[in-house]
Amino acid sequence: MLHFSKCKNLILIIIFILLDQIIKILINTYWIDNYYDISNKIAIKPMLNKDYSYVNSTFGFDMSLQTHIILISLVLLVLIIIYKYILANNTNLRLLVLGLNLLIAGCICSLSDKFLWAGSLDYICVKGLLVLDLKDIYLIIAEIILIIWIIIKRDLVFRLNIRDIIRFVGDEWANYRMKNVIKHRKVKSNGK
């Protein structure tokens, strides 16, 4: 059951990523120079954001592409560690898992944008405010879900202990190394 759940979550994350990137490819191919009003507040207005992030463009931090890639990679690593820890130690966390799936997909989409688009191909224009893309919507929804989950499950959140998480990472690394050693020995013994 747990194995199926992990596969289902991975498939969901992959679907989120593919949906984001396919829409960008279609917009870049067919709509890049077009503008379409959906309502008096929302329009489709494709533009390549070369500031790499909303924070960078809004606050003018002038962070480089490499800095963004490093920061997003670190955030993604921490998210995956927390994700694995919580799934290994708790059950019935559908809301949290959905939020983390969206957050991980959003981070991977953001990294993909940096490598594939050298920025972010934004296309949903909220008039007078900002232009965003599906990845940004994933991140916004994930933040809302996680805030709601933290409020609802504050007792569980306060029980999280950084030492337990570090010990968990160490155990996971040791298990990973042990599996590779055993696999290497089997390959070596089969080769003789």
Buried (B, 14 or more C-beta within 10 A) or exposed (E): EEEEEEEEBEEBBEEBBEBBBEBBEEBBEEBEEEEEEEEEEEBBBBEBBEBBBBEBBEEEEEBEEEBBBEBBEEBBEEBEBBBBBBBEBEEEBEBBBBBBBBBBBBBBBBBBBBEBBEBBBBBBBEEEEBBBBBBBBBBEBBBEBBEEBBEEBEEBEEEEEEEEBEEBEEEBEEEEEEEEEEEEEEEEEEEE
